[in-house]
Amino acid sequence: MARSTLLGEGLSAGLLFLCGPVVGYLLGKWLGAALSLGPSPAWIGAALGLVSAFVHLVRLSSRVSK
């Protein structure tokens, strides 16, 4: 892979680790408030955002190692 492509992929992975859990938390918080479910959906959303960031990192590492 080209050096600039690797840099872009690495930056996107870093941003995903920051934004994924935050967006998941906020969407879960909104859903919990809309459906009167309490804070549980917010934490579940944050966990799903973190899992998606790890999945992206694994896919990136497999692409780079080829």
C-alpha positions as a Markdown table, in Angstrom:
| # | Residue | x | y | z |
|---|---|---|---|---|
| 1 | Met | 0.0 | 0.0 | 0.0 |
| 2 | Ala | 1.1 | 3.5 | -0.6 |
| 3 | Arg | 2.4 | 5.5 | 2.4 |
| 4 | Ser | -0.3 | 8.1 | 2.2 |
| 5 | Thr | -3.0 | 5.5 | 2.1 |
| 6 | Leu | -1.6 | 3.9 | 5.3 |
| 7 | Leu | -1.6 | 7.2 | 7.0 |
| 8 | Gly | -5.2 | 7.9 | 6.1 |
| 9 | Glu | -6.3 | 4.4 | 7.2 |
| 10 | Gly | -4.5 | 4.8 | 10.5 |
| 11 | Leu | -6.1 | 8.2 | 11.1 |
| 12 | Ser | -9.5 | 6.8 | 10.3 |
| 13 | Ala | -9.0 | 4.0 | 12.8 |
| 14 | Gly | -8.0 | 6.4 | 15.5 |
| 15 | Leu | -11.0 | 8.6 | 14.8 |
| 16 | Leu | -13.2 | 5.6 | 14.8 |
| 17 | Phe | -12.0 | 4.6 | 18.3 |
| 18 | Leu | -13.0 | 8.1 | 19.5 |
| 19 | Cys | -16.2 | 8.7 | 17.6 |
| 20 | Gly | -17.7 | 5.2 | 17.5 |
| 21 | Pro | -18.3 | 4.9 | 21.3 |
| 22 | Val | -19.4 | 8.5 | 21.6 |
| 23 | Val | -21.9 | 8.3 | 18.8 |
| 24 | Gly | -23.2 | 4.9 | 20.1 |
| 25 | Tyr | -23.6 | 6.3 | 23.6 |
| 26 | Leu | -25.5 | 9.4 | 22.3 |
| 27 | Leu | -27.8 | 7.4 | 20.1 |
| 28 | Gly | -28.4 | 4.9 | 22.9 |
| 29 | Lys | -29.1 | 7.7 | 25.3 |
| 30 | Trp | -31.6 | 9.2 | 22.9 |
| 31 | Leu | -33.2 | 5.8 | 22.3 |
| 32 | Gly | -33.4 | 5.2 | 26.1 |
| 33 | Ala | -35.0 | 8.5 | 26.7 |
| 34 | Ala | -37.5 | 8.1 | 23.8 |
| 35 | Leu | -38.6 | 4.6 | 24.9 |
| 36 | Ser | -38.2 | 5.2 | 28.7 |
| 37 | Leu | -35.6 | 2.4 | 29.0 |
| 38 | Gly | -33.2 | 4.2 | 31.3 |
| 39 | Pro | -29.4 | 4.4 | 30.8 |
| 40 | Ser | -28.9 | 0.8 | 29.6 |
| 41 | Pro | -29.2 | 1.5 | 25.8 |
| 42 | Ala | -26.5 | 4.3 | 26.1 |
| 43 | Trp | -23.9 | 1.9 | 27.5 |
| 44 | Ile | -24.9 | -0.8 | 25.0 |
| 45 | Gly | -24.5 | 1.7 | 22.2 |
| 46 | Ala | -21.1 | 2.7 | 23.5 |
| 47 | Ala | -20.0 | -0.9 | 23.7 |
| 48 | Leu | -21.2 | -1.5 | 20.1 |
| 49 | Gly | -19.3 | 1.5 | 18.9 |
| 50 | Leu | -16.1 | 0.2 | 20.5 |
| 51 | Val | -16.6 | -3.3 | 19.1 |
| 52 | Ser | -17.1 | -1.8 | 15.6 |
| 53 | Ala | -13.8 | 0.2 | 16.1 |
| 54 | Phe | -12.0 | -3.1 | 16.9 |
| 55 | Val | -13.5 | -4.9 | 13.9 |
| 56 | His | -12.3 | -2.0 | 11.7 |
| 57 | Leu | -8.8 | -2.3 | 13.2 |
| 58 | Val | -8.6 | -6.0 | 12.6 |
| 59 | Arg | -9.7 | -5.6 | 9.0 |
| 60 | Leu | -7.2 | -2.8 | 8.5 |
| 61 | Ser | -4.3 | -4.9 | 10.0 |
| 62 | Ser | -5.2 | -7.8 | 7.7 |
| 63 | Arg | -5.3 | -5.5 | 4.7 |
| 64 | Val | -1.9 | -3.9 | 5.6 |
| 65 | Ser | -0.2 | -7.2 | 6.2 |
| 66 | Lys | -0.9 | -8.5 | 2.7 |
